[in-house]
Amino acid sequence: MARSSADDLELRRACEAIIDGGGGKQKVVLSIRVAKSRGVWGKAGKLGRHMAKPRVLALTTKAKGQRTKAFLRVLKYSGGGILEPAKIYKLKHLSKLEVVQNDPSGCTFMLGFDNLRSQSVAPPQWTMRNKDDRNRILLCILNICKEENTTAVSNQLSAEDGRDASAMIQSNAQVTVERDLVSQAEEEDMEALLGTYVMGIGEAEAFSERLKRELLALEAANVHSLMESESIIEEVLQGLEVATVCVEDMDVWLGIFNVKLRHMREDIESIESRNNKLELQSVSNKALIEELDILLERFEIPAEHEASLTGGSFDEDNMVKNIEACEWLTGALRNLEASSLDPCYARMRGIKEKRAELVLIKCTFVRRASEFLRNYFPSLVDLMLNDKNYFSQRGQLKRPDHADLRYKCRIYARLLLHIKSLDKNCLGPLRKAYCHSLNLLLRREAREFSNELRAGTKVTRSQVVWLEGPIPSNQTSNADSSTVSEAYSKMLTVFIPLLVDESSFFAHFMCFDVSALAPSDACADTDKAVSDGINECTPGKIVVQGNDNDASDIKHILQLTHFLDSLGNDSAELGILNECLRELLDGLQEDFCSIVDWAYKIDPLCCISMHGITERYLSGQKADTAGFVRLLLDELETRISMLFSRFVDDACYQIEKCERNARQMGVLPYIPRFAILASRMEQYIQGQARDLIDQAYTKIVSIMFVALERTAQIDPKYVDIVLLENYAAFQNSLYDLANVVPTLAKFYHQASESYEQACLRHVSMVIYIHFEKLFQFARRIEELMYNVAPEEIPFQIGMSKVDLRKMLKSSFSGLDKIINAMYRKLQKNITAEELLPSLWEKCKKEFLEKYGSFVQLVVRIYPNETVPSVIEMREALSNL
């Protein structure tokens, strides 16, 4: 069942807005949709013949002071379907309510009000949707009337005192309802009528009789008049019937005309709408044509640009025109992108065709420009390769100069920028072509330079076996091969800045997203040999001199660091750049390594200075950076370290070979030769090469000490003599270096400890040989003290006082001879005479310490026996 319109809140709010205008003075109690038609009181109308009109009935109340007024409002729908007020009735004038009998549903009723001007006009009939809606509105009307009347009576009762309020409200309510059923006009007519009569109010019975007579007379007169006017009434009724039929026909005709007029009105509105659309379309088409003319003029390709883009030359004279054409093409393509156009333009076929045309021109131009540049770069390099004046020649070192090459390349720098903006993918082949061509030039320059550098360096090749055999008379620690190291330094001084500059120029020229290189002062302190550049080459053979700012060449290393740090965060771009730089610089390490190998063959110790030079270049870079120049230096450093390690291994092999052929007595040959080697190595230290030499020291000295220990074990009789002589020789030869070299100082102390231990063992052996009985007796006493009480020891077999006296007599008889024999024993096997005094002092000290321990034992075990004191023995030793 459909919801009743009485529950439609939207309808109620619309009624409130129309009735009160949102002021809130009147309250809508009920609003309901009805159908309005016409009828006659007391006569069944012809339902369905009258056109029903939609209406809305709204019951409202309005508070005025202490009274409440109730209204019945009728609202109708305007032409636009909007509610608007039609009529208003006061509920206090409601006098009749009649249900139409001809409506079988019982949903149609009429309301009569006594204050209408013309009671002869047929009242409207109100048709509800169902009986529930009918009962709902009637019940609401009844309740409102009761509430209104009850309020009025309550106001009157408020002035009376001491009476039953409920009874008065009930009785007066009835009076009020009856009184309200008579209108004010009728009340006044009744008062006027009553005023025309003279009534004897004092005689009630006579007055009552008089009224009865007059009533009978009136009824008789009415009946008579009705009987006389019956024919007239019939004629009037027939006329009314005819008029009703005519009115109904007229109503039908008006309904038809209304429908036709509505259709005509709709047709007129449709025609006006189409006319407005046509006018708007005409104006829009005119504006669109103007806009399209501007757009076509905007994207029309100028003739001079089209000629440059499709078939122009790429000579230097035409580059200005080519750049202007590229700028125009780039701007046109950008303006035709979907993001730059209105969406309606982006879908236009003309725009799509123009974009396709520009794309075709772009592809043609990029292909032609790429092909030209791929041929242009090799042609520039070929010109330089075919001209020998660009390279070092016999007797002349030529510093590579790429200024002219870069100038000719910069002519096409802006062209490359536009090519990248038009088609980024085409840069790959161009970069490869440039890297391949320049790589040939760099390798040729490095090869020629290194060859001439080696040929121009005059040095005697040394064939020295450092740690094997006796020291030759012509070998000194002052041999100098610094010119070899200087040659290596010149190679780095010339080519490292060149490679850094070429890497930077390539990254910018080939449109990688890198920032400009920033100068740095981190490498302000440079070596004098580097600052001299090529100025110190052999006089008469070098024609190219270094300029005044050669001292800052090494700063290029730090510049490369900033260059690599500024490559950006785009890993893909960085990977492409690294790959291109690999192709650009690949193969150059061979020429640098050839210099290193050449220097190693001349003098292996040059590896120390070359390692220091390489580390000095690398020290200008941060540890977390990487670049191909750094990779080149790392590779050189690795090769130098490998060659130097080979030299160290050869030295260790010489020690082991000497071990197999060495005689046991005397100082081994590699001990003093190592001191010469160490002094020479310290002369080559430059920069940060300390670790390299310290590692070599550690390895060589460790092998020396191991070989020395094995050599000493050949004959156990002379072990300590061999050790103490060689350890003493090691200390004497390295004393000066150990004071300044921490690594050698460590081995110096190790040799010192080993020397002291060997001396102690040797002097102890000599002492024991000459005083064997004395110290055996003392050892037996110490052994017995673990199990026997000290006072019981003299009673042990062989430990009596008599035995003690016999032992002392045999040990100290001819004491001077025994001491002389000890000294000759030490002197006999020592080859280094300078060690004898210190060794004899150690022997006397050790003997006195041992003898002092013996005296203490005798005093404790044999308290009454007398033995020579320690002072007496010291005097006897000092007399020698």
ZAMARGU-4260 file (C-alpha; in steps of 0.2 Angstrom, whole numbers, plus 5000, padded with zeros to 4 digits):
<rodrens>
0) 5000/5000/5000 | 5007/5017/4995 | 5011/5029/5009 | 4998/5042/5013 | 5003/5060/5007
5) 4999/5066/5025 | 5015/5058/5031 | 5025/5067/5017 | 5037/5078/5026 | 5043/5087/5011
10) 5025/5092/5007 | 5023/5098/5024 | 5039/5109/5023 | 5034/5115/5006 | 5017/5121/5013
15) 5025/5129/5028 | 5037/5139/5017 | 5022/5145/5006 | 5010/5149/5020 | 5021/5157/5033
20) 5037/5161/5022 | 5048/5152/5035 | 5043/5164/5049 | 5037/5151/5061 | 5020/5160/5066
25) 5009/5147/5058 | 5010/5128/5061 | 5005/5116/5048 | 4996/5102/5058 | 4991/5092/5042
30) 4994/5093/5024 | 4986/5081/5011 | 4984/5079/4993 | 4965/5079/4986 | 4956/5081/4970
35) 4944/5096/4968 | 4927/5095/4959 | 4910/5104/4960 | 4894/5098/4968 | 4877/5104/4975
40) 4870/5102/4993 | 4858/5089/4995 | 4859/5083/4977 | 4869/5069/4970 | 4882/5075/4957
45) 4887/5067/4942 | 4905/5061/4946 | 4917/5060/4932 | 4909/5073/4921 | 4918/5087/4930
50) 4937/5088/4927 | 4945/5085/4944 | 4960/5097/4949 | 4974/5092/4960 | 4974/5102/4976
55) 4983/5102/4993 | 4973/5104/5009 | 4983/5111/5024 | 4976/5113/5042 | 4986/5126/5051
60) 4985/5134/5068 | 4990/5152/5073 | 4993/5157/5091 | 4986/5175/5095 | 4989/5179/5113
65) 4980/5166/5123 | 4969/5161/5109 | 4972/5149/5095 | 4965/5151/5077 | 4963/5137/5065
70) 4962/5138/5046 | 4959/5127/5031 | 4970/5132/5017 | 4969/5127/4999 | 4984/5126/4988
75) 4985/5123/4970 | 4999/5119/4957 | 5005/5133/4945 | 5011/5130/4927 | 5028/5125/4933
80) 5022/5112/4946 | 5025/5124/4961 | 5012/5126/4975 | 5004/5143/4978 | 4990/5148/4989
85) 4972/5147/4982 | 4959/5150/4996 | 4958/5151/5015 | 4944/5146/5027 | 4942/5149/5045
90) 4937/5133/5054 | 4926/5142/5066 | 4914/5146/5052 | 4913/5127/5047 | 4894/5123/5047
95) 4891/5108/5036 | 4900/5092/5031 | 4892/5081/5019 | 4898/5065/5011 | 4893/5063/4992
100) 4882/5048/4990 | 4885/5044/4972 | 4904/5040/4977 | 4904/5021/4981 | 4921/5023/4989
105) 4915/5036/5002 | 4931/5046/4999 | 4922/5062/4992 | 4914/5075/5004 | 4909/5093/5004
110) 4912/5106/5017 | 4901/5121/5020 | 4905/5138/5029 | 4892/5150/5035 | 4902/5166/5031
115) 4902/5163/5012 | 4895/5178/5002 | 4885/5167/4990 | 4877/5151/4997 | 4869/5147/4980
120) 4887/5143/4973 | 4890/5125/4973 | 4903/5121/4986 | 4919/5111/4980 | 4920/5092/4982
125) 4935/5085/4990 | 4940/5067/4985 | 4953/5058/4995 | 4963/5043/4990 | 4956/5032/5002
130) 4945/5032/5018 | 4959/5032/5029 | 4965/5049/5022 | 4946/5055/5023 | 4944/5050/5041
135) 4961/5057/5045 | 4958/5074/5039 | 4940/5075/5047 | 4946/5069/5064 | 4960/5082/5063
140) 4947/5095/5059 | 4936/5089/5074 | 4950/5089/5086 | 4956/5107/5081 | 4938/5113/5083
145) 4937/5106/5100 | 4954/5112/5105 | 4949/5130/5099 | 4933/5130/5108 | 4940/5123/5124
150) 4953/5136/5124 | 4940/5150/5123 | 4929/5143/5137 | 4945/5141/5148 | 4949/5159/5146
155) 4931/5164/5152 | 4932/5152/5167 | 4948/5160/5173 | 4938/5175/5180 | 4925/5165/5191
160) 4929/5160/5208 | 4924/5145/5219 | 4915/5135/5205 | 4918/5118/5198 | 4929/5121/5183
165) 4926/5105/5175 | 4907/5106/5175 | 4908/5124/5168 | 4920/5119/5154 | 4908/5105/5149
170) 4892/5115/5149 | 4900/5131/5141 | 4908/5121/5128 | 4891/5115/5122 | 4885/5133/5122
175) 4900/5139/5113 | 4898/5126/5099 | 4880/5130/5097 | 4883/5148/5096 | 4897/5146/5084
180) 4885/5137/5072 | 4876/5154/5070 | 4885/5167/5060 | 4887/5185/5065 | 4876/5191/5051
185) 4862/5179/5055 | 4863/5184/5073 | 4861/5202/5069 | 4846/5198/5057 | 4838/5189/5071
190) 4840/5203/5083 | 4833/5215/5070 | 4818/5203/5067 | 4815/5201/5085 | 4815/5220/5087
195) 4800/5222/5075 | 4789/5212/5087 | 4781/5219/5103 | 4781/5204/5114 | 4774/5203/5131
200) 4788/5195/5140 | 4778/5196/5156 | 4765/5184/5149 | 4774/5169/5144 | 4759/5158/5140
205) 4752/5171/5128 | 4768/5174/5120 | 4770/5155/5117 | 4753/5154/5110 | 4757/5169/5099
210) 4773/5160/5092 | 4764/5144/5088 | 4751/5153/5078 | 4763/5163/5068 | 4773/5147/5065
215) 4758/5138/5058 | 4754/5153/5047 | 4772/5153/5040 | 4771/5135/5037 | 4754/5136/5028
220) 4761/5151/5018 | 4776/5141/5013 | 4767/5126/5007 | 4755/5136/4997 | 4768/5146/4989
225) 4777/5130/4985 | 4762/5122/4977 | 4759/5138/4966 | 4777/5139/4960 | 4779/5121/4956
230) 4778/5123/4937 | 4790/5137/4938 | 4802/5127/4948 | 4801/5113/4935 | 4805/5125/4921
235) 4820/5132/4931 | 4826/5115/4935 | 4825/5110/4916 | 4834/5126/4911 | 4847/5122/4924
240) 4849/5104/4917 | 4852/5111/4900 | 4864/5124/4906 | 4873/5111/4916 | 4874/5100/4900
245) 4881/5116/4890 | 4893/5120/4904 | 4899/5102/4904 | 4901/5102/4885 | 4910/5118/4886
250) 4921/5111/4900 | 4925/5096/4888 | 4929/5108/4874 | 4940/5119/4886 | 4949/5103/4891
255) 4952/5099/4873 | 4958/5117/4869 | 4969/5117/4885 | 4978/5101/4879 | 4980/5108/4861
260) 4986/5124/4868 | 4998/5114/4880 | 5005/5105/4865 | 5007/5121/4855 | 5016/5129/4869
265) 5028/5114/4870 | 5031/5115/4852 | 5034/5133/4853 | 5046/5130/4867 | 5055/5116/4857
270) 5056/5128/4842 | 5064/5142/4853 | 5076/5129/4860 | 5082/5123/4843 | 5083/5141/4837
275) 5094/5146/4852 | 5105/5130/4849 | 5107/5135/4831 | 5112/5152/4836 | 5124/5146/4849
280) 5131/5133/4836 | 5134/5147/4823 | 5143/5158/4836 | 5153/5143/4842 | 5158/5138/4824
285) 5163/5155/4820 | 5174/5156/4836 | 5181/5138/4832 | 5186/5143/4814 | 5195/5158/4821
290) 5204/5147/4834 | 5208/5134/4821 | 5215/5147/4810 | 5226/5153/4824 | 5231/5135/4828
295) 5235/5131/4810 | 5246/5147/4808 | 5254/5142/4825 | 5259/5125/4819 | 5263/5129/4801
300) 5281/5124/4797 | 5291/5139/4791 | 5299/5135/4774 | 5317/5139/4780 | 5315/5128/4795
305) 5308/5114/4785 | 5323/5115/4773 | 5335/5114/4787 | 5327/5099/4795 | 5324/5089/4780
310) 5339/5092/4769 | 5350/5105/4776 | 5369/5104/4778 | 5378/5102/4795 | 5393/5113/4791
315) 5399/5125/4803 | 5391/5140/4793 | 5374/5132/4794 | 5374/5127/4812 | 5364/5143/4817
320) 5350/5139/4805 | 5350/5121/4811 | 5349/5126/4829 | 5335/5138/4826 | 5326/5124/4817
325) 5328/5112/4831 | 5322/5125/4844 | 5306/5128/4833 | 5304/5109/4831 | 5306/5106/4849
330) 5294/5119/4854 | 5281/5114/4841 | 5282/5096/4847 | 5280/5102/4865 | 5265/5112/4861
335) 5257/5097/4853 | 5258/5086/4868 | 5242/5081/4876 | 5247/5089/4892 | 5250/5106/4883
340) 5233/5106/4874 | 5215/5107/4878 | 5208/5089/4879 | 5196/5094/4864 | 5211/5099/4854
345) 5221/5083/4858 | 5207/5072/4850 | 5206/5082/4834 | 5212/5073/4819 | 5220/5088/4812
350) 5231/5089/4828 | 5235/5071/4827 | 5240/5072/4808 | 5251/5088/4812 | 5259/5079/4826
355) 5263/5063/4815 | 5270/5075/4802 | 5282/5083/4815 | 5287/5067/4822 | 5292/5061/4804
360) 5302/5077/4802 | 5310/5074/4819 | 5315/5056/4815 | 5322/5062/4798 | 5332/5076/4806
365) 5339/5065/4820 | 5344/5051/4808 | 5353/5064/4797 | 5362/5073/4812 | 5367/5056/4820
370) 5374/5049/4804 | 5384/5065/4801 | 5391/5066/4819 | 5396/5047/4818 | 5406/5051/4803
375) 5413/5068/4810 | 5421/5062/4826 | 5432/5048/4817 | 5437/5061/4804 | 5443/5073/4817
380) 5453/5059/4825 | 5460/5053/4809 | 5467/5070/4805 | 5477/5070/4821 | 5482/5052/4819
385) 5489/5055/4802 | 5499/5070/4808 | 5515/5065/4817 | 5517/5082/4824 | 5504/5079/4837
390) 5514/5065/4845 | 5531/5063/4854 | 5545/5059/4842 | 5563/5054/4844 | 5572/5067/4855
395) 5555/5076/4858 | 5542/5074/4871 | 5525/5081/4866 | 5512/5085/4879 | 5495/5080/4871
400) 5485/5095/4866 | 5466/5093/4863 | 5461/5111/4863 | 5458/5111/4844 | 5449/5095/4845
405) 5437/5101/4859 | 5434/5117/4850 | 5428/5108/4834 | 5417/5097/4845 | 5409/5111/4854
410) 5402/5118/4838 | 5390/5104/4839 | 5387/5104/4857 | 5370/5113/4856 | 5365/5101/4842
415) 5368/5086/4853 | 5357/5094/4867 | 5343/5096/4854 | 5346/5078/4848 | 5344/5072/4866
420) 5328/5082/4868 | 5321/5075/4852 | 5327/5057/4854 | 5337/5052/4869 | 5340/5034/4862
425) 5350/5040/4847 | 5364/5046/4859 | 5370/5029/4862 | 5378/5026/4845 | 5385/5043/4845
430) 5393/5041/4862 | 5401/5024/4857 | 5408/5032/4841 | 5416/5047/4850 | 5423/5035/4864
435) 5430/5023/4851 | 5438/5037/4841 | 5446/5046/4856 | 5452/5030/4863 | 5462/5027/4848
440) 5470/5044/4850 | 5473/5043/4868 | 5481/5026/4867 | 5492/5032/4852 | 5498/5047/4862
445) 5501/5037/4878 | 5511/5024/4868 | 5522/5037/4859 | 5525/5047/4875 | 5530/5032/4885
450) 5541/5025/4872 | 5550/5042/4870 | 5550/5044/4889 | 5559/5027/4891 | 5571/5031/4877
455) 5576/5048/4884 | 5579/5042/4901 | 5598/5037/4903 | 5601/5025/4917 | 5612/5010/4921
460) 5603/4994/4923 | 5608/4987/4940 | 5611/4968/4942 | 5612/4968/4961 | 5609/4952/4971
465) 5605/4961/4988 | 5605/4947/5001 | 5616/4933/4993 | 5635/4932/4994 | 5648/4944/5000
470) 5646/4963/4998 | 5654/4968/4982 | 5666/4983/4983 | 5657/4993/4970 | 5640/4992/4978
475) 5636/5007/4990 | 5620/5013/4998 | 5621/5029/4988 | 5616/5021/4971 | 5603/5033/4963
480) 5590/5028/4950 | 5579/5043/4953 | 5577/5047/4935 | 5567/5031/4933 | 5555/5037/4946
485) 5554/5054/4938 | 5550/5047/4921 | 5535/5038/4930 | 5530/5054/4938 | 5531/5063/4922
490) 5519/5050/4914 | 5506/5053/4927 | 5508/5072/4928 | 5505/5073/4909 | 5491/5060/4907
495) 5481/5060/4923 | 5475/5078/4921 | 5472/5074/4903 | 5461/5059/4906 | 5451/5069/4920
500) 5448/5083/4908 | 5443/5071/4894 | 5431/5062/4906 | 5423/5079/4911 | 5422/5085/4893
505) 5414/5069/4887 | 5401/5069/4901 | 5396/5087/4897 | 5398/5086/4878 | 5387/5070/4877
510) 5373/5078/4888 | 5375/5067/4903 | 5365/5075/4918 | 5381/5081/4928 | 5384/5097/4937
515) 5399/5108/4933 | 5416/5103/4941 | 5421/5113/4956 | 5439/5117/4960 | 5446/5111/4976
520) 5461/5116/4987 | 5463/5098/4994 | 5478/5095/4984 | 5487/5112/4986 | 5503/5103/4992
525) 5511/5095/4978 | 5528/5087/4976 | 5542/5097/4968 | 5545/5084/4955 | 5527/5085/4949
530) 5527/5103/4949 | 5542/5104/4938 | 5532/5095/4925 | 5542/5091/4909 | 5555/5104/4913
535) 5568/5092/4920 | 5569/5081/4905 | 5586/5079/4897 | 5592/5096/4890 | 5593/5097/4871
540) 5580/5083/4868 | 5564/5091/4875 | 5556/5105/4866 | 5540/5106/4875 | 5541/5114/4892
545) 5528/5114/4906 | 5518/5130/4909 | 5518/5140/4925 | 5504/5131/4933 | 5510/5113/4931
550) 5511/5112/4950 | 5491/5112/4950 | 5490/5097/4938 | 5487/5085/4953 | 5472/5095/4958
555) 5463/5087/4943 | 5462/5071/4953 | 5451/5079/4966 | 5441/5088/4952 | 5438/5070/4946
560) 5431/5066/4963 | 5419/5080/4963 | 5414/5076/4945 | 5410/5058/4950 | 5401/5064/4965
565) 5390/5076/4955 | 5384/5063/4943 | 5367/5063/4951 | 5356/5050/4959 | 5350/5042/4943
570) 5358/5025/4943 | 5353/5021/4925 | 5362/5037/4919 | 5377/5034/4930 | 5378/5016/4923
575) 5378/5022/4905 | 5391/5035/4909 | 5402/5022/4917 | 5401/5011/4903 | 5405/5025/4891
580) 5420/5030/4901 | 5426/5012/4901 | 5426/5012/4882 | 5435/5029/4882 | 5449/5025/4893
585) 5451/5006/4891 | 5468/5000/4885 | 5478/5015/4892 | 5483/5005/4907 | 5495/4995/4896
590) 5506/5010/4892 | 5507/5015/4911 | 5511/4997/4916 | 5525/4996/4903 | 5533/5011/4912
595) 5531/5002/4928 | 5539/4986/4921 | 5553/4995/4913 | 5557/5004/4929 | 5556/4988/4939
600) 5569/4980/4927 | 5581/4994/4930 | 5579/4995/4948 | 5566/4985/4958 | 5568/4998/4972
605) 5560/5011/4961 | 5543/5002/4965 | 5544/5011/4982 | 5545/5028/4975 | 5532/5024/4961
610) 5520/5017/4974 | 5522/5033/4984 | 5519/5044/4968 | 5503/5034/4964 | 5497/5035/4982
615) 5499/5053/4982 | 5488/5055/4967 | 5475/5043/4975 | 5475/5053/4991 | 5467/5067/4983
620) 5451/5057/4981 | 5438/5052/4994 | 5437/5034/4999 | 5419/5031/4994 | 5421/5038/4976
625) 5425/5028/4961 | 5430/5033/4943 | 5440/5026/4929 | 5456/5036/4932 | 5455/5030/4950
630) 5453/5012/4943 | 5468/5015/4932 | 5479/5022/4947 | 5472/5007/4958 | 5478/4995/4944
635) 5495/5003/4943 | 5497/5003/4962 | 5492/4984/4962 | 5505/4980/4949 | 5518/4990/4958
640) 5514/4981/4974 | 5515/4964/4965 | 5532/4968/4957 | 5539/4974/4974 | 5531/4958/4982
645) 5541/4948/4968 | 5557/4957/4973 | 5554/4953/4992 | 5550/4935/4987 | 5567/4935/4978
650) 5576/4942/4993 | 5568/4929/5004 | 5573/4915/4992 | 5591/4922/4992 | 5591/4921/5011
655) 5585/4903/5010 | 5598/4899/4997 | 5611/4907/5008 | 5605/4896/5022 | 5609/4880/5012
660) 5627/4886/5008 | 5632/4895/5023 | 5645/4889/5035 | 5640/4890/5053 | 5653/4901/5061
665) 5653/4920/5060 | 5641/4933/5054 | 5629/4927/5040 | 5631/4938/5024 | 5612/4943/5023
670) 5613/4951/5040 | 5624/4966/5035 | 5617/4966/5017 | 5600/4968/5024 | 5605/4984/5032
675) 5611/4991/5016 | 5595/4986/5008 | 5585/4994/5021 | 5595/5010/5020 | 5592/5011/5001
680) 5573/5007/5003 | 5572/5021/5015 | 5579/5033/5002 | 5565/5029/4990 | 5551/5032/5002
685) 5538/5045/4996 | 5521/5050/5001 | 5512/5035/5009 | 5523/5021/5004 | 5527/5017/5022
690) 5515/5002/5023 | 5523/4994/5008 | 5540/4995/5015 | 5535/4989/5032 | 5527/4974/5025
695) 5543/4970/5016 | 5553/4973/5032 | 5542/4961/5041 | 5543/4947/5029 | 5562/4948/5025
700) 5567/4950/5044 | 5555/4936/5049 | 5563/4924/5036 | 5581/4930/5041 | 5577/4926/5059
705) 5570/4909/5055 | 5585/4905/5043 | 5597/4911/5057 | 5589/4899/5070 | 5590/4884/5057
710) 5608/4888/5053 | 5613/4889/5071 | 5606/4872/5074 | 5618/4863/5062 | 5630/4860/5076
715) 5623/4861/5094 | 5640/4865/5101 | 5640/4882/5092 | 5622/4887/5093 | 5623/4901/5105
720) 5639/4908/5098 | 5631/4909/5080 | 5615/4917/5087 | 5623/4930/5098 | 5636/4935/5085
725) 5622/4937/5071 | 5610/4946/5082 | 5623/4958/5088 | 5628/4961/5070 | 5609/4964/5066
730) 5608/4977/5080 | 5624/4986/5076 | 5620/4987/5057 | 5602/4994/5060 | 5605/5005/5075
735) 5602/5021/5066 | 5587/5015/5056 | 5579/5007/5071 | 5578/5024/5079 | 5568/5032/5065
740) 5558/5016/5058 | 5546/5009/5070 | 5545/4992/5061 | 5564/4990/5062 | 5564/4996/5080
745) 5552/4981/5084 | 5564/4969/5076 | 5579/4977/5084 | 5571/4974/5101 | 5567/4956/5096
750) 5585/4953/5091 | 5591/4961/5107 | 5581/4949/5117 | 5587/4934/5107 | 5605/4941/5109
755) 5603/4942/5128 | 5596/4924/5129 | 5610/4917/5118 | 5623/4926/5129 | 5615/4919/5145
760) 5615/4902/5139 | 5633/4902/5132 | 5641/4910/5148 | 5631/4898/5159 | 5638/4884/5149
765) 5656/4890/5151 | 5654/4893/5170 | 5646/4876/5172 | 5661/4868/5163 | 5674/4876/5175
770) 5664/4875/5191 | 5655/4859/5188 | 5657/4851/5205 | 5653/4867/5214 | 5636/4869/5206
775) 5632/4851/5206 | 5634/4851/5225 | 5623/4866/5226 | 5610/4857/5214 | 5610/4842/5225
780) 5606/4853/5241 | 5591/4861/5232 | 5584/4844/5227 | 5586/4837/5244 | 5577/4852/5252
785) 5561/4846/5244 | 5560/4830/5254 | 5573/4832/5269 | 5574/4845/5283 | 5589/4857/5281
790) 5597/4851/5297 | 5596/4833/5291 | 5605/4836/5274 | 5623/4835/5281 | 5619/4817/5287
795) 5615/4812/5269 | 5627/4801/5259 | 5640/4812/5250 | 5633/4828/5258 | 5643/4829/5274
800) 5654/4843/5280 | 5669/4833/5275 | 5662/4831/5257 | 5659/4850/5257 | 5677/4854/5261
805) 5684/4842/5248 | 5672/4849/5235 | 5678/4867/5240 | 5696/4862/5239 | 5695/4854/5222
810) 5685/4869/5215 | 5695/4883/5221 | 5713/4876/5220 | 5721/4886/5206 | 5707/4899/5205
815) 5716/4911/5194 | 5720/4898/5181 | 5702/4893/5181 | 5696/4911/5178 | 5709/4912/5164
820) 5703/4896/5157 | 5685/4903/5157 | 5691/4919/5148 | 5700/4909/5135 | 5685/4898/5132
825) 5675/4913/5128 | 5688/4920/5117 | 5691/4904/5107 | 5675/4903/5097 | 5670/4921/5096
830) 5674/4928/5078 | 5668/4946/5083 | 5682/4952/5095 | 5672/4967/5099 | 5659/4956/5108
835) 5672/4948/5120 | 5672/4962/5133 | 5653/4963/5135 | 5652/4944/5135 | 5666/4943/5148
840) 5656/4955/5159 | 5640/4945/5157 | 5650/4929/5162 | 5657/4937/5178 | 5640/4944/5183
845) 5632/4927/5180 | 5645/4918/5190 | 5644/4930/5204 | 5625/4928/5205 | 5626/4909/5205
850) 5640/4909/5218 | 5630/4920/5229 | 5615/4908/5228 | 5628/4894/5233 | 5635/4904/5248
855) 5617/4906/5255 | 5613/4888/5254 | 5630/4883/5263 | 5626/4896/5277 | 5609/4889/5279
860) 5614/4870/5279 | 5632/4871/5286 | 5631/4886/5297 | 5648/4882/5305 | 5658/4880/5289
865) 5667/4894/5281 | 5668/4897/5262 | 5675/4911/5251 | 5663/4926/5251 | 5656/4934/5236
870) 5667/4949/5238 | 5682/4938/5238 | 5677/4930/5222 | 5673/4947/5214 | 5690/4953/5218
875) 5698/4938/5211 | 5688/4940/5194 | 5693/4959/5193 | 5711/4955/5195 | 5711/4946/5177
</rodrens>
